[in-house]
Amino acid sequence: MTELEKISFSCITGVVAMITRQYALIFILVCAGIVLDCITGLIKSKVTGTAITSKKGVRGFWKKTGFIFSFAFGIFLDCFIPMLLDIIHIDLPFASPFGLIIGVYIILNESISIAENLIKINPEAVPKWIVSLLKNTADKIDSKEK
């Protein structure tokens, strides 16, 4: 690696780290959850003998794409709302939490799906109480939205 490449790489990663702030870890976990869900879903299809259709694949692709865009929208809100409030001279006493909330919600949904897939692959792979805990948490979050 040349000196110019090292400097360029350092600058690019520094800018990405500065921009992403706390979002980098959540984004990595969101991506890991999506990938693990896809892999366990494919394994589940193979083990259970369920055919993988292009219709299911396309639907799953758009669902995962929607997750990524909703996370990006949450990050946008975290940047936009403080700037807007600053323009009208209102101080926000805390960091805007939308991106983190949406990211954690996506991770929770993916975790539920992964656990369900693992139970279909091998019923002893995941304790039932973990799946119940994840589902109850998601249900409580959803019920508070209403």
C-alpha positions in Angstrom: 0.0 0.0 0.0 1.5 3.3 -1.0 1.6 6.3 1.3 -1.1 8.1 -0.7 -3.4 5.0 -0.5 -2.8 4.9 3.3 -3.6 8.6 3.7 -6.7 8.3 1.5 -8.0 5.2 3.3 -7.4 6.9 6.7 -9.3 10.1 5.6 -12.2 8.1 4.2 -12.6 5.9 7.2 -12.2 9.0 9.5 -15.0 10.8 7.6 -17.2 7.7 7.7 -16.6 7.3 11.5 -17.3 11.0 12.1 -20.6 10.8 10.0 -21.9 7.6 11.4 -21.1 8.4 15.1 -23.0 5.8 17.1 -24.8 4.4 14.1 -21.9 2.3 12.8 -22.4 -0.5 15.4 -26.1 -0.5 15.0 -25.8 -0.6 11.2 -23.4 -3.5 11.5 -25.8 -5.4 13.8 -28.7 -4.6 11.4 -26.8 -6.0 8.5 -25.6 -9.0 10.4 -29.2 -9.7 11.5 -30.4 -9.5 7.9 -27.7 -11.8 6.6 -28.2 -14.3 9.4 -32.0 -14.3 8.8 -31.5 -14.9 5.1 -29.0 -17.8 5.7 -31.2 -19.4 8.4 -34.2 -19.0 6.1 -32.4 -20.8 3.3 -31.3 -23.6 5.6 -34.9 -23.9 7.0 -36.2 -24.2 3.5 -33.7 -27.0 2.8 -34.4 -28.9 6.0 -38.2 -28.6 5.9 -38.3 -29.3 2.1 -40.1 -26.0 1.4 -39.5 -24.7 -2.1 -37.8 -21.4 -2.4 -39.8 -19.4 -4.9 -38.8 -16.2 -6.6 -42.0 -14.6 -5.3 -40.9 -15.2 -1.7 -37.4 -14.1 -2.5 -38.5 -10.8 -4.1 -40.9 -10.1 -1.2 -38.0 -10.8 1.3 -35.6 -8.6 -0.7 -38.0 -5.7 -0.6 -38.7 -6.2 3.1 -35.0 -6.1 3.9 -34.5 -3.1 1.6 -37.3 -1.4 3.5 -35.5 -2.1 6.8 -32.3 -0.5 5.5 -34.2 2.6 4.2 -36.2 3.0 7.4 -32.9 2.9 9.4 -31.5 5.5 7.0 -34.6 7.6 7.5 -34.2 7.4 11.3 -30.6 8.7 10.9 -31.9 11.4 8.6 -34.4 12.5 11.3 -31.6 12.5 13.9 -29.7 14.9 11.8 -32.6 17.0 10.4 -34.6 17.6 13.6 -31.7 19.2 15.6 -30.7 21.4 12.6 -34.3 22.5 12.2 -34.6 23.2 16.0 -31.3 25.1 15.9 -32.7 27.4 13.1 -35.7 28.3 15.3 -33.4 28.6 18.4 -34.8 25.7 20.4 -32.2 23.5 22.2 -32.8 19.8 22.2 -31.5 18.7 25.6 -30.8 15.1 24.4 -29.6 13.4 21.3 -32.3 12.6 18.8 -33.0 8.8 19.2 -34.9 7.9 16.0 -32.1 6.1 14.2 -31.2 4.1 17.2 -34.8 3.2 18.0 -35.5 2.1 14.4 -32.2 0.1 14.3 -32.9 -1.7 17.5 -36.4 -2.5 16.4 -35.1 -4.0 13.1 -32.5 -6.0 15.1 -35.3 -7.3 17.4 -37.5 -8.3 14.4 -34.6 -10.1 12.7 -33.7 -11.9 16.0 -37.3 -13.2 16.2 -37.1 -14.4 12.6 -33.7 -16.1 13.2 -34.9 -17.8 16.3 -38.0 -19.1 14.6 -35.9 -20.4 11.7 -33.5 -22.1 14.1 -36.4 -23.8 15.9 -37.7 -25.1 12.5 -34.2 -26.3 11.6 -33.6 -28.0 15.0 -36.3 -27.6 17.8 -33.6 -28.0 20.5 -31.3 -25.3 19.0 -33.0 -22.4 20.8 -34.7 -22.4 24.2 -38.4 -21.7 23.7 -38.3 -19.0 26.4 -35.9 -16.9 24.2 -38.4 -16.9 21.4 -41.2 -16.0 23.8 -39.1 -13.2 25.3 -38.4 -11.7 21.9 -42.0 -12.0 20.7 -43.3 -10.5 24.0 -40.9 -7.6 23.7 -41.9 -6.9 20.1 -45.6 -7.1 21.0 -45.1 -4.7 23.9 -43.4 -2.2 21.6 -46.1 -2.6 19.0 -48.9 -2.2 21.6 -47.4 1.0 22.9 -47.5 2.4 19.4 -51.3 2.2 19.3 
